[in-house]
Amino acid sequence: ARTSVYDREALSIIDAMLLIADMRWKEAMDSVEYIWQRLEKVDHYYYYDLKVLNLILHIHPVDTAYQLYKMTRQSAEHRSHSRDIQNILENMHTNIILMLIVDKRYLEALDELEIQIPNLIKHNFLLKLAYSYIRKGYVLKLLKQDSEGNWINIGFDILKHTEKHFEIIQMKAEMEDKLAEASIFYTPNN
């Protein structure tokens, strides 16, 4: 039976995820290389393209992923005002911010958070906004630019009011992990 482009790409992405689980990053990149090549030639990203790109973005080094994200954002953002497209672009942005944080590139992560937060407010993405406030707060703490933790508290207040208990636990663990790496300890007000 014939497989479609979509089927073949889905199988390659699954293969790449399995290779990553075995810490075989080079093979994972090779597995999705033809997808990158297809996407590089695209003038207009459709929703499917953006979803695929978001799935494979983290397979490459942060510098490659960061540049590709910037090009994608410029290409896709001005062509669509669809909430679905904006949502996937913000998911990609969140992934890039996390990649920068993991790579300890805190100033760049902070710059991206400063760009992302107004977009999240504009599009009313409440949960992503809460995450971004928390991340901005702990990045500022890592940079020793915030002793009060106001951004963290605002983010957790949003999560508390949305009654997203799992997300509260998840974000506390993420924040504590990142701050513990720098021997910084902070407890949100809620």
Secondary structure by P-SEA (a helix, b strand, c coil): ccccaaaaaaaaaaaaaaaaaacaaaaaaaaaaaaaaaaaacccccaaaaaaaaaacccccaaaaaaaaaaaaaacccccccaaaaaaaaaaaaaaaaaaaaacaaaaaaaaaaaaaaaaaaacaaaaaaaaaaaaaaaaaaacccccaaaaaaaaaaaaaacaaaaaaaaaaaaaaaaaaacbbbbccc
